Amino acid sequence: MDKGMLSLTCKASIKAVVYLGSKTDPDNRASIIEVSEHINENVHTVGKLLQKLVKEGIINSVKGPNGGFYITLKQKEQPVINIIHAIDGKDVFKQCGLGLSKCSEARPCPFHNDFKPIRELFRKMCAEKKIRELYENVNSGLAYLIG
């Protein structure tokens, strides 16, 4: 079972987009294999998530021998929450901290009141933080994509 609010696929998607953003040459497109190696994720999983991100307009792809995945300057200005909504859906920030489907204001789980402000702070951070801000920290050595 995944730990945390975001699915493993969503976390991998954020890492993939940050990696694509960190590539300084816009003509240097990345293959699925390259992305999977740089973010330490399964090639099959990365292929599926990159296709979904293209479909949702988060990133772009070009087919053919010089093809691959890339992100435009305009796309780099998107908030991180766009990736989360594309992969995990818009209800991810309404989920129960214990994963209970019937948790609500009327029927709160033991974490409900404590988790609600944390969940909202995380949502706010994801809505305000731009993709560009994440990859700039990677390029400067202040943050890393592989643990």
Beta strands, then each sheet from edge to edge (+ up, - down):
strand 1: 60-62
strand 2: 68-70
sheet 1: 1+ 2-
end
